[in-house]
Amino acid sequence: MWAGYRLDGFFVTQKGVEFLAGKEDFDALWRTGVCDVVHAYRVLPVQVLEPIKERAALLRELKLAMQALVAGIGAATHCAECGGECCVAGKYHFAKIDLLVYLVEQKPLFAPLFGNGLCPYLAPAGCLIEPAYRPFNCITFNCERIEDLLSEEDLAGFYRMERELRRVYGEIRSLFTDDSMHGAVLADSPAKHP
C-alpha cells in the first residue's frame, strides 16, 4: 500500500497533496484569523452587541460550571498524570466565537505556543486559557478516566450543560449575517465546531 511522502512542506498521497504547516505558518494563520474576527467584531451593529454580550456571559457561566463539576473529582490531577494526552491535537479547537468572547470582555488574548509538539495553548504550567474561555472541545471532552469518576447524575448534568453550550454557540453564530463566526481562528484548519 502506498502511504505517501513529505516534500518541501507538503505531504503527497494518492488522493492529492496536503500542506504541512510549520510553526511560522500557524503563527501567520493565527494572526490572520485574529484579524478577521476583530474586524467582524468592530463592524457589528450596536443592536447586536448586547445579545452577544449576554450569550458570551452564558458561555462563560456554562464552561465554569462544567469545569467545576470535573474539578470536584480531581480531574486536574488525572490530567497531569497522563500529561494531557487529549491536548495533543488542540491547535484547531479555538473557535472564532471563543475569540469573540475575549473581545466582548476586553480580555487580553494569550499567545499560542505553536511548535511545542502539543496543543499550542498548553504551557509547562498548564493551559494558557482560563476555564471560562476554553474552546468547546476542550471544556466538553472527558476521557474515560474522568467519566468513570463522575456519578450518573453528574455525568447527565455535564451532558445537559454540553447541549446548552452547543445551543448558545449556535445562537451567537446566528447573530451574524455571514459566516464570519463559523469555524476555528486558524481559518485553514479542519476543525469542526458546535
Wavefront OBJ file of the C-alpha trace (Angstrom):
o trace
v 0.000 0.000 0.000
v 1.288 3.458 -0.932
v 1.418 5.642 2.198
v 2.687 8.921 0.751
v 5.728 11.063 1.388
v 6.839 14.525 2.522
v 8.155 17.033 0.036
v 9.151 20.628 0.938
v 6.303 21.363 3.349
v 3.777 19.141 1.602
v 2.572 15.584 2.120
v 1.847 13.803 -1.127
v -0.687 10.953 -1.063
v -2.651 9.026 -3.676
v -5.584 11.352 -3.019
v -3.607 14.558 -3.512
v -1.258 16.997 -1.870
v -1.648 18.271 1.686
v 0.095 21.361 3.070
v 2.159 20.659 6.191
v 2.084 23.788 8.295
v 5.100 24.626 10.404
v 5.280 26.955 13.419
v 5.625 30.075 11.269
v 2.673 29.008 9.141
v 0.484 28.561 12.210
v 1.637 31.927 13.583
v 0.576 33.563 10.305
v -2.751 31.708 10.230
v -3.359 32.736 13.842
v -2.657 36.425 13.135
v -4.919 36.350 10.072
v -7.704 34.590 11.964
v -7.497 37.029 14.870
v -7.604 39.996 12.482
v -10.663 38.543 10.723
v -12.572 38.127 13.994
v -11.541 41.567 15.268
v -12.828 43.087 12.019
v -16.150 41.210 12.279
v -16.494 42.428 15.867
v -15.703 46.061 15.041
v -18.368 46.273 12.335
v -21.132 44.767 14.484
v -24.305 46.818 14.605
v -24.903 48.225 18.090
v -28.231 46.360 18.428
v -26.424 43.014 18.013
v -23.724 43.718 20.577
v -25.928 43.388 23.680
v -27.340 39.939 22.720
v -23.779 38.792 22.003
v -22.615 40.039 25.413
v -25.486 38.199 27.123
v -24.692 34.948 25.321
v -20.953 35.352 25.935
v -21.704 35.612 29.657
v -23.816 32.443 29.415
v -20.969 30.612 27.615
v -18.566 31.555 30.400
v -21.062 30.542 33.080
v -21.669 27.122 31.497
v -17.966 26.477 30.971
v -17.186 27.339 34.586
v -19.951 25.040 35.814
v -18.640 22.192 33.645
v -15.099 22.793 34.861
v -16.254 22.887 38.485
v -18.007 19.555 38.041
v -14.868 17.759 36.858
v -12.664 19.681 39.290
v -14.785 18.200 42.057
v -13.465 14.733 41.203
v -9.837 15.847 40.872
v -9.675 15.899 37.083
v -6.611 18.179 37.077
v -4.585 15.544 38.939
v -5.603 12.836 36.487
v -4.852 15.070 33.512
v -1.409 15.900 34.912
v -0.682 12.184 35.412
v -1.335 11.378 31.751
v 0.380 14.533 30.513
v -2.754 15.864 28.837
v -2.848 13.250 26.067
v -6.094 14.726 24.783
v -4.414 18.134 24.383
v -2.023 16.959 21.668
v -4.454 17.748 18.829
v -5.764 21.002 20.265
v -4.418 23.571 17.841
v -7.605 23.824 15.818
v -10.094 23.980 18.656
v -10.049 27.701 19.430
v -13.154 28.876 17.581
v -13.867 32.335 16.268
v -16.662 32.587 18.820
v -14.155 31.817 21.596
v -12.093 34.785 20.432
v -15.243 36.905 20.160
v -15.856 36.296 23.881
v -12.369 37.665 24.624
v -13.181 40.768 22.577
v -16.577 41.311 24.191
v -14.982 41.073 27.623
v -11.963 43.165 26.535
v -9.800 40.401 27.940
v -6.135 40.248 26.871
v -5.516 37.379 24.470
v -2.916 34.722 25.215
v -0.052 33.956 22.801
v -0.217 30.390 21.430
v 2.915 28.248 21.617
v 2.971 26.793 18.111
v 5.752 24.313 17.588
v 5.660 22.905 21.124
v 4.618 19.470 19.832
v 1.425 19.613 21.890
v -1.577 21.839 21.947
v -0.310 25.396 21.362
v -2.466 26.555 24.258
v -0.700 24.220 26.686
v 2.292 25.686 28.531
v 4.508 23.867 31.036
v 2.385 25.301 33.866
v -0.892 24.245 32.249
v -3.487 25.628 29.877
v -2.991 29.227 28.737
v -6.766 29.660 28.542
v -8.810 30.157 31.694
v -11.643 27.601 32.003
v -14.403 30.140 31.280
v -12.791 30.933 27.919
v -11.650 27.478 26.795
v -12.828 26.100 23.466
v -15.919 23.918 23.297
v -13.958 20.727 22.581
v -11.566 21.336 25.458
v -14.219 22.080 28.062
v -16.588 19.299 26.971
v -14.164 16.421 26.455
v -13.664 13.954 29.275
v -11.606 10.833 28.775
v -12.843 7.538 30.195
v -10.687 8.012 33.303
v -12.589 11.174 34.159
v -16.047 9.989 33.107
v -15.681 6.835 35.194
v -15.237 9.017 38.285
v -18.423 11.023 37.719
v -21.700 9.852 39.245
v -24.538 9.112 36.818
v -26.265 12.275 37.989
v -23.146 14.427 37.463
v -22.491 12.852 34.074
v -26.081 13.552 32.977
v -25.729 17.135 34.235
v -22.448 17.550 32.385
v -24.008 16.436 29.101
v -27.045 18.673 29.660
v -24.657 21.609 30.009
v -22.812 20.496 26.865
v -26.063 20.590 24.876
v -26.836 24.039 26.278
v -23.323 25.221 25.411
v -23.744 23.963 21.843
v -27.076 25.804 21.612
v -25.546 29.100 22.802
v -22.660 28.815 20.309
v -25.301 28.401 17.590
v -27.256 31.421 18.815
v -24.143 33.587 18.683
v -23.359 32.402 15.161
v -26.933 33.178 14.093
v -26.491 36.836 15.117
v -24.051 37.278 12.235
v -25.471 37.633 8.736
v -22.427 35.992 7.176
v -20.251 33.021 8.150
v -17.626 35.169 9.891
v -18.111 33.297 13.194
v -18.047 29.784 11.761
v -15.062 27.549 12.399
v -11.688 27.965 14.016
v -9.476 31.041 14.354
v -6.915 29.050 12.376
v -9.013 29.516 9.255
v -7.420 26.833 7.106
v -7.795 24.162 9.764
v -10.043 21.104 9.523
v -11.780 21.800 12.832
v -15.438 21.105 13.383
v -17.221 23.242 15.941
v -20.580 23.103 17.636
l 1 2 3 4 5 6 7 8 9 10 11 12 13 14 15 16 17 18 19 20 21 22 23 24 25 26 27 28 29 30 31 32 33 34 35 36 37 38 39 40 41 42 43 44 45 46 47 48 49 50 51 52 53 54 55 56 57 58 59 60 61 62 63 64 65 66 67 68 69 70 71 72 73 74 75 76 77 78 79 80 81 82 83 84 85 86 87 88 89 90 91 92 93 94 95 96 97 98 99 100 101 102 103 104 105 106 107 108 109 110 111 112 113 114 115 116 117 118 119 120 121 122 123 124 125 126 127 128 129 130 131 132 133 134 135 136 137 138 139 140 141 142 143 144 145 146 147 148 149 150 151 152 153 154 155 156 157 158 159 160 161 162 163 164 165 166 167 168 169 170 171 172 173 174 175 176 177 178 179 180 181 182 183 184 185 186 187 188 189 190 191 192 193 194
